[in-house]
Amino acid sequence: MTWRIDLKRHRVLEVTEGREETSADALWEKLSLQQRQSVQAVAVDMWPAYVNASRKAAPQSAVVHDKFHIVKHLNEAVDKIRRQENRELQKEGNPELKGTRWLWLTDPRNMSLEQERDFRSLKWSHLKVARAWALKEIFPQLWTYRYEGSARKFFGSWFGWASRCRLKPMVEAAHRLKRHLENILSYLKHPITNAVTEGFNSVIQQIKSDARGFRNFMHYRTRILFFCGKLDLYPVSPIH
């Protein structure tokens, strides 16, 4: 499923079925030519279908890769490395990584004092996942820079470290980010994200769960727009 969000008013504007390029095209077609020409920037993940559709419909707009999805990709790389290393350690009878998944993926600021104490020895250890975690934690510094040149220099240093870390999932993630670097750096000029979309995602999943699923997509779409579209449902007063 693909949907378009009004970032200013925090509302769902339209929903289409599927994640294909045609699904994204259908969303853009709901806008007039004048509206499409007024778009300055579009926040999307790195899914090619969304990027291609945006470039066709609003070629003048900047494509901004959502930073929360970027962190998600880095988290997935960290978790792959943790799982691989945990299997290796378990074979040796070492339970050091057992039950630690949450610690590697959560924001350290959300940890209790006990969790922070347990994690301190892990993150400074010789573990492979500790190196991957450090790479993941350092990357968001990119979005703190005001000037593109400084951000590029930072990325170059980070990429050099990541590409030489000999941790395959992290190396692959680093190369993926390098391929999309221009759209990642667009955030410096257009600081928009899909954070609102992520919030709606949980609401939409709850709508689906409460209905025990939908056989008809249009019914699903109607329910989403009803609850998430901030529609004006007051009746229009007749004119006398």
N, C-alpha and C positions, 0 to 999 in steps of 0.2 A: 504494500500500500504506500502511496505517495501523497503528501499533503503540503499545502502552502500556508504559511503562518504570517500574520500581521505582527511584526516584532514590537511595534509601538503600542498597540492596543491589546496585545497578548490574546489573540483569538485565532481560531482556525478559519481560513477563508474558503478552502476547497479541498476535496479529497478525491483521489482517483485510485483505481485498482491496479495493483502490480507495482514493480520497481523498474520497469523497462523505460527506455527513452521515450517511447510513445506515451507512457503514463505522465512523464514530466512535460512532454509537449502539450498534452491535453490541459494541464494546469496553466501553462503560459497562454494558451489560446483563449482562456477565460478573461484575459486582460485585453483592453483595447490597445491599438497601436500606440496611441499617445501615452498610455500608462506604461507600456513596455519601454518606450523611449525615455521615460523619466526615471527608470530604475538606475541607481548609481552602483549598487553592490548587491551581491547575492551570497548568502551563507549556505554552503552545502558541504556534505562530506566528500570523500574522494571517489565516490562511485561515478564512473565515466558517463553513465547515462544522464545524470543530473547536470554534470558540467557541460556536456554537449548540448543538451536542451537549452540551458541558460545562454550559451554562446550564440545559438541560433536565434533565440527569441529576443535577446537584449545584448547584442554584441558590444555595445558601448559600456556595459556594466563590468565591474571588477568581480571576479570569482574569489570568494574568501573561504578557504577550507576551515571548517569549524574546529576550533582548538580542542574541544571536548572529545571529538572523534579521534583526533590525533593522539591525545593522551590514552584513549581507549586502545588504539593499535599498539602503543608502547606497553600498556598493561598486559595485553594479550601476549606480547613477546616475552615479557617478564614471567608470566604464568607458565608458558611453554617450557622455559628454561627451568623454572622451579620444579615442574612435574618430572622432567627428564632427570634432573639431579636428585630429586627425592627417590625415584626408582633405583638409581645407582647406589645411593646411600642405604636404602632399605635392604638391598642385596648384601651389603656389607654388615648389616645389623646395626646401622646407625640411624636412629629415629629423629635426628636433629631438625629436619624440615617437616616432619609430620604435624599436621594441624596448623601450619603457619601461613596458609594461602591468604587469609584476610590481612595479615600484617604487611605483606608485600604490595598489596593492591590499594590499601586505604590511605587516606591523607593522614600523615603522622599527627596532625593537630586534633584528629578525632580519637586518638588512642587514650586509654586510661593511663594513669601513672604506672600501673603494673604491666600493662601491655607495652608501654614505652620502654620500661626497664628490660623486659624480655627481648624486645626487638633490637635494643642497642647493641647487644653482643652479636646478634645475627648480621646486622647491616655492616658492621666493621670486620666481619669475618673473611676467611679465604674463599667462601662459597662463590660459585659462579653466579648464582642468582643475586648475590649482593652487588656484583659488578653491574649486572643488568639493571638492577633497581637504581643504582647511582646514576646511570645514564638516563633513565626515565625521569628521575627527580630533577636533574639538571636542565633538561630540555625546555621546560616552561619559561626559563629565563629569557628565551628568545622574544617573548611577547612583552617584555619590560622595556625593550629598547625603543627610543623615539626615532632614531635615524636608521634608514635601510642599510647603509654601509656597515654600521656597527652590528646590526642583526646578521648580515651576511657573514661577517668575520666570525661572529660567535658560532653560527651554524657550521662554518668550515672547520672550526676547532672541534666542535661536538661530533661532526660526521667523521673526522679523522680518527677520533677515539673509538666511536661506535663501529666503524668499518674494520678496525684492527682488533676488536675485542675477542674474536674467535668464538663468538656465541651466535650460532646460525640464525635463530629467530630475530635477534636484535640487529644483526647485520642486514637481514632482509628488510626489517622495518626501517632502518636508516636509509637504505637505498630507495625505498618507496617514498620516504619524505623528501629525499633529494630530487626525485622526479617531479614532485609537486611543489617544489620550493617557492616558485613565483606566486602561486596562489596562497601559500602559507604566509608569505611576507605581505600579501595584500591586507592582512589584518592591521598592519601598522597605520595604514591610511583609512581603513574602514573597520574599526573595532566592533564588529558584530559577530554573534555566535548563534548556535542553535540551542542554547540553553532552554529557551521557552519551549522548543519542540520536544526536548527530552522530558520536560515537565508534563506536557500534554500526552506523551507516549504512555505514561503510567495510567493516566485517566482513561485513555482510549482502550488500553488493555483491560481495565476494570469494566468498562462498558461492554466489551465483548464477553468477559467472564460472567457478568450479571445476566446477560441474555442467553447464556449457554451456547454462544456462537450464533452466526447468522448464515442462513442459506442463500440469502439474496444480498449482494453487495450494496445495492441502493438503499436497502433498509439500514444497513450498517452506516453508510454515509449520512443518512438523515439523522440517525441517532447522534453521531459525532458532531454534526453541525448544530444540532439542538442544544447539546450540553457544552460544547466548546466554542461555538461561533459567536457568542454574545449577541444573539439576534434580538431585535426589538420585537417583542411578542405582544405589546399592547395593541388593542384594536384601534384602528383609525377612526376618529370621531367623524360622523357624517357632517357634511357642510350644508347648512340650512340657508 
